[in-house]
Amino acid sequence: MARAHEPVLLDPKGPVITVVACTVGAVLFLGAGGAFVYVTVRTVADLDETGNGWVWAGAGLALAAAFVACVGLSTILFAREERRATLQLAALGVDATALVLAVASAPPTNDYHHQVRLLIRISGPGFEPFECGNEVPKYRFGGATQGTVLPARVNPVTRAFTIERPPAPPAPAAGDA
C-alpha cells in the first residue's frame, strides 16, 4: 500500500517572485562559481611562487565561493519547485475547508514577524481528511480561534494546500446601535 504524502502548507508563488528568486540565485551561482574558478586557478598557479599562507587563504576563499554557489543553485531549485507546486495546486486542487482545532502562540520568524500555530483539520471532496499543525503569520491568521472555518485548496494527490485568512466579521447594520 502506498503511503500518503505528508501535508504541506504552500505559500503560493507568482511568476514575478519566481523570476526574481531565480535571478538572484543565478547571480550568486555564476558570480561565486566564477570566483571559485578564479581563486582556485590563481592558488594553483601561485603555489610555487608564494608560501603556504596564500594557499590556505586561497583554499578558504575557494570554499567560501563554492558555498555561495551552492546557495545560489539551491535558491533556483527551490523557487522553481515552489512555482511548480503552485501551478499544480491551481490545476489539480479542489476547494476544501480547514477547521481550526487549536491556536497557540509560536516563536517569531527570523525577521521578527509574529506567528501563531494552528492545528487544523482539512476536509473536502476527493481526499481523506487530515490534520496538521503549521506556524502562520499572526497578521493574517491572528483572528482565528478554535472552531473557525477557513477556506482551503488542496491537491488531493500531493496533499499540498493553501488556507485563506478568516472571513471578516459582518459589518453592523445601519439600524443597529
Disulfide bonds with the S-S distance in Angstrom:
none
